[in-house]
């Protein structure tokens, strides 16, 4: 297969390219040149946000394209119009944030969020899901429903520059009294980037259309179970202090202090249905493997940019102790 990846030099795109190369496919990577493409892939340089920025894609044909870097519908419309008739498959990396509601086992046909106004292109926590809905619809309009939308949850693993998952793992490893948010029984859904990469390449080579959730792990998992796994893997002895969400919010603590800790009003079930994903070939590695690989990469290459600072955590726990008397 000759594969085109739009944005294939960082994290999710990087692992899609690596998976495709490992499977023996020919890979072209369209990117801005700020980060080199993986060895074995051909670079096509351009910036989809600049006038004429797609010029490198005006010639050539591909069996499939995987679009990792589109966040607003204009980007999708321009790429889809240019590539239509020259790609066999268009796979768009979307998000489970497209769903309107949070409920157990949300399936791909669940109601979607409302897109923002057509002139809105600022990606924020409030607009992210709606903009991805608009992207999906723009792609379907061009490819007449034959495109495939991959909807991941949080993505974790090596090369994750966001520090979202690694910040929890570092803190567990350090030990001592540790602030955790909410209820340890709260579901946590994430997919290892290596599993997502392999899955996406398989989808590009297949014939499925529509949408597919791309979540994990293999069995419903909670925050308490994941942090316990992290403690076992890292030999950490953290004493978890589970702080009520409402109380933490009243302390004026920013949401970024507890990354990935999305609230769910249910326990004992996975937030997203994976029947279609498993039918189409999604597999899951052990959570312990994801913990090890995330920390190994982070310790060599990552930066600590997420989570509570030591001082902020100490202040928060002191306030909690004071309130409990």
C-alpha positions in Angstrom: 0.0 0.0 0.0 1.1 3.5 -0.8 0.1 5.6 2.2 0.0 9.4 2.7 0.0 10.6 6.3 -1.0 14.3 6.9 1.0 15.1 10.1 3.2 12.1 10.8 6.2 13.3 12.8 4.9 13.6 16.4 3.2 11.1 18.8 0.0 9.7 17.1 1.1 10.4 13.5 4.6 9.2 14.3 3.4 5.8 15.5 1.0 5.5 12.5 4.0 6.0 10.2 6.2 3.6 12.1 3.4 0.9 12.0 3.0 1.4 8.3 6.7 1.2 7.6 7.0 -1.9 9.8 4.2 -3.5 7.8 6.2 -2.9 4.6 4.1 -0.1 3.2 5.4 2.9 1.2 4.8 6.0 3.2 4.7 9.7 2.3 4.5 12.2 5.2 3.1 15.7 4.7 4.5 18.0 7.4 5.8 21.4 8.1 9.4 20.3 8.5 9.8 21.3 12.1 10.3 17.7 13.1 11.9 15.1 10.8 9.9 12.3 9.3 10.8 8.8 10.4 13.6 7.1 8.5 12.1 5.2 5.6 9.3 7.7 4.9 9.4 10.4 2.2 8.8 14.0 3.3 6.4 16.3 1.5 6.7 19.7 3.0 3.9 22.3 3.4 1.6 24.0 5.9 -2.1 23.4 5.5 -2.8 26.7 7.3 -0.9 28.8 4.8 -2.1 30.0 1.3 -0.8 27.5 -1.2 0.5 25.3 1.7 -0.9 22.1 0.1 1.1 22.5 -3.1 3.2 19.4 -2.3 0.0 17.3 -2.6 -1.1 18.5 -6.0 0.5 15.6 -7.8 0.6 11.9 -7.0 -1.8 9.2 -6.0 -2.1 7.0 -2.9 -4.0 4.0 -1.9 -5.0 5.7 1.3 -4.5 8.9 3.3 -4.6 9.2 7.1 -5.3 12.7 8.3 -3.9 13.2 11.8 -3.4 17.0 11.8 -6.9 18.5 10.9 -8.7 20.2 13.7 -11.0 22.6 11.9 -13.3 21.8 8.9 -11.6 24.2 6.5 -8.4 22.0 6.8 -10.4 18.9 5.9 -12.4 20.5 3.1 -9.2 21.8 1.4 -7.3 18.5 1.7 -10.3 16.4 0.7 -11.1 18.5 -2.3 -7.5 18.3 -3.5 -7.0 14.6 -2.9 -10.5 13.3 -4.0 -10.0 11.0 -7.0 -6.3 10.4 -6.2 -6.7 8.4 -2.9 -8.5 5.2 -2.5 -9.4 5.7 1.2 -9.6 8.7 3.5 -9.1 7.9 7.2 -9.6 10.8 9.6 -8.3 10.7 13.2 -11.1 12.3 15.2 -12.0 11.9 18.9 -14.6 10.6 21.3 -15.1 14.3 22.2 -17.5 14.4 19.3 -20.2 12.7 21.5 -22.8 14.9 23.0 -23.2 13.0 26.3 -21.1 10.8 28.6 -22.8 7.5 29.3 -21.7 3.8 29.6 -20.8 2.0 26.4 -21.3 5.0 24.1 -21.5 3.5 20.6 -20.6 5.1 17.3 -24.2 6.0 16.5 -24.7 8.0 19.7 -25.8 11.7 19.4 -23.0 14.1 18.5 -22.1 17.5 19.8 -23.2 20.6 18.0 -20.5 22.2 15.8 -19.7 25.9 16.6 -20.5 28.7 14.2 -18.9 28.3 10.8 -16.4 31.1 11.4 -15.0 29.6 14.6 -11.6 28.1 14.3 -10.1 28.5 17.8 -9.6 25.1 19.3 -10.5 25.2 23.0 -11.9 22.7 25.5 -15.4 24.0 24.6 -15.0 23.9 20.8 -12.7 20.9 20.3 -15.4 18.2 20.0 -17.8 20.3 17.9 -15.0 21.2 15.5 -14.1 17.6 15.1 -17.8 16.9 14.3 -17.7 19.6 11.7 -14.5 18.0 10.3 -16.2 14.6 10.0 -19.2 16.1 8.2 -17.0 18.0 5.8 -15.1 14.9 4.9 -18.3 12.9 4.4 -19.7 15.6 2.1 -16.7 15.2 -0.2 -16.2 11.4 0.0 -19.9 10.6 0.0 -19.8 8.6 3.2 -16.9 6.3 2.2 -14.4 7.9 4.7 -13.6 6.4 8.0 -13.5 8.4 11.3 -11.3 6.9 14.0 -12.4 8.2 17.4 -9.7 7.6 20.1 -10.0 8.5 23.8 -6.9 9.7 25.6 -3.8 8.4 23.9 -0.8 7.3 26.0 2.6 5.8 25.5 6.1 6.6 24.3 6.6 10.0 22.5 3.7 11.6 24.3 4.9 15.2 24.6 1.8 16.3 26.5 3.0 14.8 29.8 -0.6 14.0 30.7 -0.2 10.3 31.6 3.5 10.5 32.6 2.7 13.2 35.3 0.6 10.7 37.2 3.2 7.9 36.8 6.1 10.1 38.0 4.0 11.1 41.0 3.1 7.6 42.0 6.8 6.6 41.6 7.9 9.4 44.0 5.6 8.0 46.7 4.3 9.7 49.9 0.9 11.3 50.3 -0.5 11.9 46.9 -3.5 14.0 45.8 -5.9 12.1 43.5 -9.2 13.5 42.1 -12.6 12.1 42.7 -13.5 8.5 43.1 -11.1 5.6 42.5 -13.9 3.7 40.9 -14.2 6.3 38.1 -13.7 4.7 34.7 -10.6 5.6 32.8 -10.4 5.0 29.1 -7.2 5.3 27.1 -5.5 3.6 24.2 -1.7 3.0 23.8 -0.4 4.9 20.8 1.4 1.8 19.5 -1.9 -0.1 19.4 -3.7 2.9 17.8 -1.0 3.2 15.2 -1.2 -0.5 14.1 -5.0 -0.3 14.2 -5.2 2.8 12.0 -2.8 1.3 9.4 -5.0 -1.8 9.3 -8.1 0.4 8.8 -6.4 2.3 5.9 -5.7 -1.0 4.2 -9.3 -2.2 4.7 -12.7 -1.2 3.5 -14.6 -0.1 6.5 -16.4 3.3 6.4 -18.3 5.4 9.0 -16.9 5.8 12.5 -15.1 3.5 15.0 -14.2 4.1 18.6 -10.6 3.5 19.4 -10.4 3.1 23.2 -9.1 0.7 25.8 -7.7 -1.0 27.7 -9.1 -4.5 27.0 -11.3 -4.6 30.1 -13.1 -1.7 31.8 -10.5 0.0 34.0 -10.7 2.5 36.8 -8.4 5.3 38.0 -7.7 3.3 41.2 -6.7 0.2 39.2 -4.4 2.2 36.9 -2.6 4.0 39.7 -2.3 0.7 41.5 -0.7 -0.8 38.4 1.7 2.2 38.2 2.7 1.7 41.8 3.5 -2.0 41.2 5.5 -1.2 38.1 7.5 1.6 39.6 7.8 0.2 43.1 6.1 3.4 44.3 4.6 3.6 47.8 2.2 6.5 47.2 -0.6 6.9 49.7 -3.5 8.1 47.5 -5.7 10.8 49.1 -8.9 10.9 47.0 -10.2 14.5 47.1 -13.9 15.2 46.1 -14.2 17.0 42.8 -16.5 19.8 44.2 -14.1 20.5 47.0 -11.1 20.7 44.7 -13.0 23.0 42.3 -13.7 25.3 45.3 -9.9 25.5 46.0 -9.5 27.2 42.6 -7.2 24.5 41.3 -6.9 24.5 37.5 -8.2 21.5 35.6 -4.7 20.9 34.1 -3.5 20.0 37.5 -5.3 16.6 37.2 -5.0 15.7 33.5 -7.1 12.9 32.0 -9.4 12.9 35.1 -12.6 13.2 33.2 -15.7 12.8 35.4 -18.2 10.0 34.7 -21.5 9.6 36.6 -21.3 5.9 36.6 -19.0 3.0 37.6 -18.5 -0.6 36.6 -18.6 0.0 32.8 -16.4 1.3 30.1 -17.4 4.7 28.7 -17.2 3.6 25.0 -18.4 0.6 23.2 -15.6 -1.3 21.4 -17.5 -4.0 19.5 -16.8 -2.5 16.1 -13.2 -1.7 16.9 -12.5 -5.3 18.0 -14.2 -6.6 14.9 -12.0 -4.4 12.8 -8.8 -5.5 14.5 -8.1 -3.3 17.5 -5.9 -5.1 20.1 -4.7 -3.9 23.5 -1.4 -4.4 25.3 -1.3 -4.6 29.1 -1.6 -1.4 31.1 1.7 -2.3 32.8 3.4 -2.2 29.4 2.0 1.2 28.7 3.2 2.5 32.1 6.7 1.2 31.5 7.0 2.5 28.0 5.6 5.9 28.8 8.0 6.4 31.7 11.0 5.0 29.8 10.5 7.5 27.0 9.6 10.4 29.3 12.7 9.8 31.5 14.9 10.2 28.4 13.1 12.8 26.3 10.1 14.3 28.1 9.5 17.4 30.1 7.4 17.8 33.2 4.7 20.2 32.1 1.5 18.7 33.6 0.2 17.9 37.0 0.4 19.6 40.4 3.6 21.2 41.5 5.0 19.8 44.7 4.2 23.0 46.5 0.6 23.2 45.2 0.0 19.6 46.1 1.3 20.1 49.6 -1.0 23.2 50.0 -4.0 21.3 48.7 -3.4 18.4 51.1 -2.8 20.7 54.0 -6.1 22.4 53.3 -7.9 19.1 53.1 -6.4 17.9 56.4 -7.5 21.2 58.0 -11.0 20.9 56.7 -11.3 17.3 58.1 -10.1 18.5 61.5 
